[in-house]
Every structure is written in structure tokens, then in C-alpha cells.
Amino acid sequence: MGLIDLPKFVPLEEAANRYNVDPQVLDCAVEDNAIRAISVNGTVLVDDEDVAVITVQMKKPKASGDELVSISEVARRLEIPSGTVSRWQERGWLPAIASGPRRAKLVSWTRAQALGEIREARGRQRLIPRSKDFGRRKVMS
């Protein structure tokens, strides 16, 4: 493991501002051990990648301005196997918002892009580690 593999820790408030998320949500995620965190001189620092993963899971598709696309279209645009995108949808990371022709599941292109960026950054590892999969746990109401 080289220095490039080490997690990048940032102050909780900075992460909240960067990802436009309520600091209390991040506090809850830290308490639930969904986000790695350390305390330095009374300041809570959180793992930037963990916060990115959590915020992608929390994104709600916008009623307007967000393009709805099929799973196969996401796969084509991101140049990844459609089975991978289907697994994202099955796990709740990319919820189906509507149905298209021939009962195709339509998903948020914005959210799919965000997941694609995380996939690219993480390589072949599981996109969202089980310990950080908020979609499978009831942390927030």
C-alpha cells in the first residue's frame, strides 16, 4: 500500500459543504460507522471517499432537469456491462423511477453518472462496501 492508497480525510464541515449534505447526516453516519472518521485536536475528520459514496446513495432524482434513461442506455453511455447496472438497480443504489416501453426500468442519469464515477475510482472492488450501504440499512428516515 502506497501513499496514494491512503484515505483522504477532510473536516466534517468541509465535506458537508462540498457534497451539499447536512452535517447532522454525516454525524449519524460517523456514529453508525458508515463513514471512517478520526478526531484531531477536537476536529472531526471524515474519509472523503466514504462521504462521496454516502451522498450518491442519498441523492433523490429531481423531478425536472434529470434525464430518465433505461438500464441498457446507462450501460451504453458509461461503457460498462448492463449486468453491472442491473445489480446497482437491484441493490437499490439506482432506483427505478418509471417504466418505459416494453416495461424497461427507467433510472436517473445523474445518479447513474455519479455511480459510474465511483466505479471508475474504485476499480473492480464492490462499488459500495457492505458496511457503507445505507440502502440496506435503516439509518435515516
C-alpha positions in Angstrom: 0.0 0.0 0.0 1.5 3.3 -1.1 0.6 6.8 0.0 -1.8 7.1 -2.9 -3.9 4.3 -1.4 -4.3 6.0 1.9 -7.7 7.6 2.6 -8.0 11.4 2.3 -9.5 12.8 5.5 -11.2 16.2 5.4 -13.1 18.2 8.2 -16.7 17.1 8.5 -18.0 20.6 7.9 -15.9 20.9 4.7 -17.2 17.5 3.5 -20.8 18.6 4.2 -20.3 21.8 2.2 -18.5 20.0 -0.7 -21.2 17.4 -1.1 -24.1 19.6 -0.1 -25.3 17.4 2.7 -26.5 18.2 6.2 -23.6 17.9 8.7 -26.0 16.0 11.1 -26.5 13.3 8.5 -22.7 12.9 8.4 -22.6 12.8 12.2 -25.1 10.0 12.1 -23.1 8.1 9.5 -20.0 8.5 11.7 -21.8 7.2 14.7 -23.1 4.3 12.7 -19.5 3.6 11.5 -20.7 4.0 7.9 -18.0 6.7 7.4 -14.5 6.4 8.6 -13.6 9.3 10.9 -10.9 10.5 13.2 -10.6 13.3 15.7 -7.6 15.6 15.5 -7.4 18.4 18.1 -11.2 18.3 18.6 -12.0 18.5 14.9 -13.7 15.5 13.3 -12.2 14.5 10.0 -14.0 12.1 7.7 -12.9 10.0 4.8 -13.7 11.9 1.6 -14.4 8.8 -0.5 -16.8 7.4 2.2 -18.8 10.7 2.2 -19.0 10.6 -1.7 -20.4 7.1 -1.5 -23.0 8.1 1.1 -24.1 11.2 -0.8 -24.6 9.2 -4.0 -26.9 6.8 -2.1 -28.9 9.8 -0.7 -29.4 11.6 -4.0 -33.0 11.9 -4.9 -33.8 12.2 -8.6 -35.0 15.7 -9.5 -38.5 15.8 -11.0 -37.3 18.2 -13.7 -33.9 18.6 -15.2 -32.8 15.0 -14.8 -32.9 12.7 -17.7 -34.6 9.3 -17.2 -32.8 6.5 -19.1 -33.1 2.8 -19.3 -30.6 0.4 -17.7 -29.2 -0.6 -21.1 -28.8 3.1 -22.0 -26.8 3.7 -18.8 -24.6 0.7 -19.6 -24.0 2.0 -23.2 -23.2 5.6 -22.1 -20.9 4.5 -19.3 -19.4 1.7 -21.4 -20.0 -1.0 -18.7 -21.8 -4.3 -18.8 -25.6 -3.9 -18.4 -25.5 -6.7 -15.8 -23.5 -4.3 -13.6 -26.1 -1.6 -13.9 -28.8 -4.1 -13.2 -27.1 -5.1 -10.0 -26.9 -1.4 -9.0 -30.7 -1.2 -9.6 -31.4 -4.4 -7.7 -29.3 -3.3 -4.7 -31.2 0.0 -4.5 -28.3 2.2 -5.5 -30.0 3.2 -8.7 -33.8 3.0 -8.1 -36.2 2.6 -10.9 -38.2 5.8 -11.2 -40.6 4.9 -14.0 -41.2 2.3 -16.7 -40.6 2.8 -20.3 -41.5 0.9 -23.5 -41.7 -2.9 -23.0 -41.5 -2.4 -19.2 -37.9 -1.1 -19.3 -36.9 0.3 -16.0 -36.0 4.0 -16.2 -33.4 5.4 -13.8 -31.8 8.8 -13.1 -29.0 9.6 -15.5 -27.5 12.0 -12.9 -27.3 9.3 -10.2 -26.0 6.7 -12.7 -23.2 9.1 -13.7 -22.3 9.5 -10.0 -22.2 5.8 -9.5 -20.1 5.4 -12.7 -17.6 7.9 -11.3 -17.2 5.9 -8.1 -16.9 2.7 -10.1 -14.1 4.2 -12.1 -12.3 5.5 -9.0 -12.7 2.2 -7.1 -11.8 -0.2 -10.0 -13.2 -3.7 -9.7 -13.9 -3.5 -6.0 -17.6 -3.6 -4.8 -19.0 -0.2 -5.7 -20.4 0.5 -2.3 -18.9 -1.6 0.5 -21.4 -3.5 2.5 -20.5 -1.6 5.7 -21.4 1.7 3.9 -24.6 0.5 2.1 -27.2 2.8 3.6 -29.7 1.4 1.1 -29.7 -1.8 3.0 -29.9 -0.3 6.5 -32.4 2.0 8.2 -30.1 4.7 9.4 -32.1 7.6 8.2 -35.9 8.1 8.0 
